[in-house]
Amino acid sequence: MARPKSLHNRAELIVDAADELFARYGYERTSIDDIAKHLRIGKGSIYLEFRTKEDILALIIKRHADQIQTLIHDKVENSGDAPLVAIKDILIESSIRVFDMVTRDIHTPGALLHTSIHMKNRFSGYFTNKRAHLLMLLEKAAALGQITPEKATDETAMALMVATSGLFPPYLDNYSASETRIDRQTLINRATCIVDLIVDGLKK
């Protein structure tokens, strides 16, 4: 990789390099030194942009979270007269997006948003925003007569998120004999089955 020469894009290059290394080796196993060597710059150049490795991680996680937020926003905006379909799409597609971000190591940025209590707290707004958008769709479904008004509540939106939390890292599977990590197609099948059962159960 070419040596970063300009100051205006140095932070972006550092974040891109860190994202690549965290995905390849995991956050814990990647040092500031590793990032500097990858970019062929001095370690001090990184500290000019970021105080700690965690600050770099937080920016990467924000980037991943923003991608999911955009997906959710677009589904809500284009839900039309099918808000329950939009809810299904959000729950299924967001789980697949996260899976595609996460490599074999659950200590990569895309996974840490879901596995690290510290990062969950730091990015609590991400989860609050997701719940708010699900509530908007529930209220729209109630207004269209697709579900009863009693089901269009924040508690229902939270229940949707809790019920589908197993579709996100760390992908614990305590209910089968398999010891291998879930593959993409299995996740899609499982997500579709779970979401259909839950959302269809909301209907009148």
C-alpha positions in Angstrom: 0.0 0.0 0.0 1.3 3.4 -0.9 2.6 5.7 1.9 0.0 8.2 2.9 1.4 11.6 1.9 -1.3 14.1 2.6 -2.7 15.0 5.9 -6.3 15.4 4.8 -6.9 11.7 4.0 -4.5 10.2 6.6 -7.2 9.4 9.1 -9.4 7.7 6.4 -6.4 5.6 5.3 -5.7 4.6 8.8 -9.3 3.5 9.4 -9.4 1.6 6.1 -6.2 -0.3 7.0 -7.4 -1.0 10.5 -10.7 -2.3 9.2 -8.8 -4.7 6.9 -6.5 -5.9 9.6 -9.2 -6.2 12.3 -11.2 -8.3 9.9 -8.2 -10.5 9.0 -6.7 -11.0 12.5 -9.2 -9.7 15.0 -9.2 -6.5 17.0 -7.3 -7.9 20.0 -4.5 -9.4 17.9 -3.9 -6.2 15.8 -1.7 -3.5 17.3 -1.2 0.1 16.4 2.3 -1.0 15.3 0.7 -3.5 12.9 -1.5 -0.7 11.4 1.5 1.6 11.0 3.6 -1.1 9.3 0.7 -2.0 7.0 0.6 1.7 5.9 4.4 2.1 6.0 4.1 5.1 8.3 5.4 5.8 11.8 3.3 4.9 14.8 3.4 8.6 15.8 1.4 9.5 12.6 -1.4 7.3 13.8 -1.4 8.9 17.3 -1.7 12.3 15.6 -5.1 11.2 14.3 -6.3 8.9 17.1 -5.7 8.7 20.8 -6.2 5.0 21.1 -6.8 1.8 19.1 -10.4 1.8 20.5 -11.0 5.2 18.9 -10.2 3.6 15.5 -12.4 0.7 16.3 -15.3 2.9 17.2 -15.1 4.7 13.9 -15.1 1.4 12.0 -18.1 0.2 14.0 -19.9 3.4 13.3 -19.2 2.9 9.6 -20.8 -0.6 9.8 -23.7 0.6 11.9 -24.4 3.5 9.5 -24.7 1.0 6.6 -27.3 -1.0 8.5 -29.1 2.3 9.5 -29.3 3.2 5.8 -30.8 -0.2 5.0 -33.4 0.3 7.8 -34.3 3.8 6.8 -34.7 2.8 3.2 -37.0 -0.1 4.1 -39.2 2.2 6.2 -39.3 4.9 3.6 -40.4 2.4 0.9 -42.7 0.3 3.0 -45.9 1.6 1.3 -48.9 -0.5 2.3 -46.7 -3.4 3.4 -45.1 -2.4 6.7 -45.1 -6.0 8.0 -43.1 -7.0 4.9 -40.7 -4.2 5.6 -40.3 -5.4 9.2 -39.4 -8.9 7.9 -36.9 -7.4 5.4 -35.2 -5.3 8.1 -34.8 -8.2 10.5 -33.6 -10.7 7.9 -31.5 -8.4 5.7 -29.8 -6.7 8.7 -28.7 -10.1 10.1 -27.3 -11.1 6.7 -25.5 -7.8 6.3 -23.8 -8.3 9.7 -22.9 -11.9 8.8 -21.3 -10.7 5.6 -19.2 -8.1 7.6 -18.1 -10.7 10.2 -15.2 -13.0 9.2 -14.3 -16.2 11.0 -13.2 -14.1 14.1 -16.0 -12.8 16.3 -13.6 -10.1 17.5 -13.9 -8.2 14.3 -15.6 -4.8 14.2 -18.9 -6.0 12.7 -19.3 -8.6 15.4 -18.1 -6.4 18.4 -21.2 -4.2 18.0 -23.2 -7.2 19.1 -20.8 -9.1 21.4 -19.1 -6.3 23.4 -21.1 -4.9 26.2 -18.8 -1.8 26.1 -19.5 -1.2 22.4 -23.2 -1.9 22.8 -23.3 0.8 25.4 -21.2 3.2 23.3 -23.5 2.6 20.3 -26.8 2.3 22.2 -28.3 4.9 19.9 -28.0 2.3 17.0 -30.2 -0.1 18.8 -32.6 2.6 20.0 -32.9 3.8 16.4 -33.6 0.4 15.1 -36.3 -0.2 17.7 -37.9 3.2 16.8 -38.1 2.3 13.1 -39.7 -1.0 13.9 -42.2 0.8 16.1 -43.0 3.2 13.2 -43.8 0.2 11.0 -45.9 -1.4 13.7 -47.9 1.7 14.1 -48.3 1.9 10.3 -49.5 -1.7 10.2 -52.0 -0.9 13.0 -53.3 2.2 11.1 -53.8 0.0 8.0 -55.7 -2.6 10.0 -53.1 -5.3 9.6 -52.4 -5.7 13.3 -54.4 -4.6 16.4 -53.4 -1.3 17.9 -52.4 -3.1 21.1 -49.6 -4.8 19.3 -48.1 -1.5 17.9 -46.0 -0.8 21.0 -42.4 -0.2 22.0 -42.6 -3.4 23.9 -43.4 -5.3 20.7 -40.6 -3.6 18.8 -38.2 -4.6 21.6 -39.6 -8.2 21.6 -38.9 -8.4 17.8 -35.2 -7.5 18.5 -34.8 -9.8 21.4 -36.5 -12.7 19.5 -34.1 -12.3 16.6 -30.9 -11.6 18.6 -29.7 -15.1 18.0 -29.3 -14.2 14.3 -26.4 -12.0 15.2 -22.9 -12.7 16.6 -21.7 -14.7 18.4 -24.0 -17.2 16.7 -24.3 -19.5 19.7 -26.1 -22.7 18.7 -27.0 -24.8 21.8 -29.7 -26.7 20.1 -27.9 -28.9 17.5 -25.1 -31.4 17.5 -23.0 -29.3 15.1 -19.9 -27.7 16.4 -19.1 -25.7 13.3 -20.0 -22.1 12.8 -23.3 -21.4 11.1 -23.0 -20.8 7.3 -24.7 -18.1 5.3 -27.5 -20.2 3.8 -28.3 -21.8 7.1 -28.5 -18.3 8.6 -30.9 -17.1 5.8 -33.1 -20.2 6.3 -33.2 -19.8 10.0 -33.8 -16.0 9.8 -36.6 -16.5 7.4 -38.3 -19.1 9.5 -38.0 -17.2 12.8 -39.1 -13.9 11.3 -42.0 -15.4 9.5 -43.3 -17.1 12.6 -42.9 -13.9 14.7 -44.3 -11.3 12.3 -47.1 -13.5 10.9 -48.1 -14.0 14.5 -48.7 -10.3 14.9 -51.4 -10.4 12.2 -55.1 -10.2 13.1 
